[in-house]
Amino acid sequence: MKNLLHFIKSRISLTSDEIRLIEKYFVSVNVPSNTSLLKAGNVERYIYFLSKGIVKGYQNIDGKLVVQHLVSEQNFFTSLDSFMSETASSDYYETITDCELVKISKPNFQLLQENTTFWSDFVKDVTNEHLSGKVARVKDFQVLTAKERYLKFLKQNPKLALNVSIENIASFLGIEPQSLSRIRKQITF
């Protein structure tokens, strides 16, 4: 909870009443590695804040697992369409490492929205940041080579690079694992 409050306070001021509401509506959970948080076909019931650990989000596209999200610490994640519309998700979310999560359910999300003035703006800001990241990622796929994408990934995500399998990193970067292995051999540290 401390990490979530620090994250929020780094963006906006909170009153003591707002802090109490956050502590009331969010629930802390510890989840072991390789645990499924969401399976495709199920409705996403939570928005998560990752305090510690690594989570991957992926889809099964024609029998191939395509990693679309590698979530590092101090980030929110969810299957947003499923959460907002309460429809079946096409996403899977799974812990890669042991994780400390803070989660909020849809009913509590709505209560926080109704009982505070800051929550809507905060959610909009975080959503816009994530959208900007997705737009940048699409642009990288269009203009960067596979090697350039990997070097950018290393620079921006050193902890992920050390703790995520080459298969997951390759899928996230849109590269075949064999190609990523060749790229890694070319790079001298």
C-alpha positions in Angstrom: 0.0 0.0 0.0 2.9 2.3 0.8 4.2 2.1 -2.8 0.8 2.9 -4.2 0.3 5.9 -2.0 3.8 7.1 -2.9 3.0 6.7 -6.6 -0.2 8.7 -6.3 1.3 11.4 -4.0 4.1 11.9 -6.6 1.4 13.1 -9.0 -1.2 14.8 -6.8 -1.8 16.0 -3.3 -4.0 13.8 -1.1 -6.0 14.7 2.0 -5.9 12.3 5.0 -9.6 11.4 4.1 -8.6 10.5 0.6 -5.7 8.4 1.9 -8.1 6.5 4.2 -10.4 5.9 1.2 -7.6 4.5 -0.9 -6.5 2.2 2.0 -10.2 1.1 2.4 -10.8 0.3 -1.3 -7.5 -1.2 -2.3 -6.5 -4.7 -1.1 -2.9 -5.9 -0.8 -2.0 -9.4 -2.0 1.2 -11.4 -2.3 1.2 -13.8 -5.3 3.8 -16.4 -6.1 5.6 -16.6 -9.4 3.9 -18.4 -12.4 0.4 -17.6 -11.0 -2.4 -16.8 -13.4 -4.2 -13.5 -12.5 -6.5 -13.6 -15.5 -7.4 -16.1 -18.2 -8.8 -15.3 -21.6 -12.6 -15.8 -21.6 -12.9 -14.5 -18.0 -14.1 -11.0 -17.1 -11.4 -8.8 -15.5 -12.6 -7.9 -12.0 -9.6 -5.8 -10.8 -7.1 -3.1 -11.6 -3.7 -3.9 -10.2 -0.8 -1.8 -9.0 2.4 -3.8 -9.0 4.5 -2.9 -5.9 7.1 -5.6 -6.4 7.8 -8.2 -9.0 7.2 -8.7 -12.8 3.9 -9.6 -14.6 3.4 -10.5 -18.2 0.2 -9.9 -20.2 -0.3 -12.0 -23.4 -2.8 -13.3 -25.9 -3.0 -16.7 -27.6 -3.2 -15.8 -31.3 -3.6 -18.8 -33.6 -1.9 -21.0 -31.0 1.1 -18.6 -30.6 1.6 -16.8 -27.3 2.1 -13.1 -28.0 3.5 -11.1 -25.1 2.0 -7.6 -25.2 2.8 -6.4 -21.7 5.8 -6.8 -19.5 4.8 -5.0 -16.3 7.6 -3.7 -14.0 7.3 -2.4 -10.5 5.4 0.8 -9.7 2.9 0.3 -12.6 -0.8 -0.3 -13.0 -2.1 -3.0 -15.2 -5.4 -4.7 -16.2 -7.3 -5.9 -19.1 -8.9 -2.5 -19.5 -11.7 -3.3 -22.0 -12.8 -6.3 -20.0 -12.7 -4.4 -16.7 -14.6 -1.4 -18.0 -17.2 -3.2 -20.1 -17.5 -6.3 -17.9 -17.0 -8.5 -20.9 -14.8 -11.6 -21.5 -11.1 -10.7 -21.9 -8.9 -11.9 -24.7 -5.9 -11.4 -22.4 -4.0 -13.6 -20.0 -2.0 -12.0 -17.1 0.5 -14.1 -15.2 3.2 -13.4 -12.6 6.7 -14.0 -13.7 8.3 -13.5 -10.3 6.8 -13.5 -6.8 4.7 -10.3 -6.7 3.3 -7.8 -4.2 0.1 -6.4 -5.7 -2.5 -3.9 -4.6 -5.8 -4.3 -6.3 -9.1 -2.6 -6.5 -12.4 -4.1 -7.7 -14.8 -2.5 -10.1 -17.4 -1.6 -7.3 -14.7 -0.1 -5.2 -13.2 1.7 -8.2 -16.6 3.3 -8.7 -17.0 4.2 -5.1 -13.6 5.9 -5.1 -14.6 7.8 -8.2 -17.9 8.9 -6.6 -16.4 9.8 -3.2 -13.3 11.8 -4.3 -12.5 14.6 -6.5 -9.0 13.4 -7.5 -9.6 9.9 -8.7 -11.1 10.6 -12.2 -8.3 12.9 -13.1 -5.6 10.6 -11.7 -7.1 7.6 -13.7 -7.2 9.8 -16.8 -3.5 10.8 -16.4 -2.3 7.2 -15.9 -4.4 5.9 -18.8 -3.0 8.6 -21.1 0.6 7.7 -20.0 -0.1 4.1 -20.9 -1.7 5.1 -24.2 1.4 7.2 -25.0 3.6 4.2 -24.2 1.6 2.0 -26.6 1.8 4.6 -29.4 5.5 4.9 -28.9 5.8 1.1 -29.0 3.9 0.9 -32.3 6.1 3.6 -33.7 9.2 1.6 -32.6 7.9 -1.4 -34.5 7.5 0.8 -37.6 10.9 2.6 -37.5 13.4 0.6 -35.5 15.2 -2.6 -36.4 15.0 -5.6 -34.2 18.4 -4.8 -32.7 17.4 -1.2 -32.1 14.2 -2.3 -30.3 16.2 -4.7 -28.1 18.8 -2.0 -27.3 16.1 0.4 -26.4 14.4 -2.2 -24.2 17.7 -2.9 -22.4 18.2 0.8 -21.7 14.6 1.4 -20.5 14.1 -1.9 -18.7 17.3 -3.3 -17.3 15.5 -5.1 -14.5 13.1 -6.8 -16.9 16.0 -7.7 -19.2 17.7 -9.6 -16.3 14.6 -11.3 -15.0 12.4 -12.2 -18.0 13.1 -15.1 -20.3 14.5 -14.6 -23.8 11.3 -16.1 -25.2 9.1 -13.5 -23.4 11.4 -10.6 -24.3 11.5 -11.8 -28.0 7.7 -12.1 -28.2 7.3 -8.6 -26.6 9.7 -7.1 -29.1 8.2 -9.0 -32.1 11.4 -11.0 -32.7 11.9 -14.7 -33.0 13.9 -16.1 -30.0 16.6 -17.3 -32.3 17.0 -13.9 -33.9 17.2 -12.3 -30.4 19.9 -14.8 -29.4 21.9 -13.7 -32.4 21.4 -10.0 -31.6 22.5 -10.6 -28.0 25.7 -12.3 -29.2 26.5 -9.2 -31.4 26.2 -6.8 -28.4 29.2 -6.3 -26.3 28.7 -4.9 -22.8 
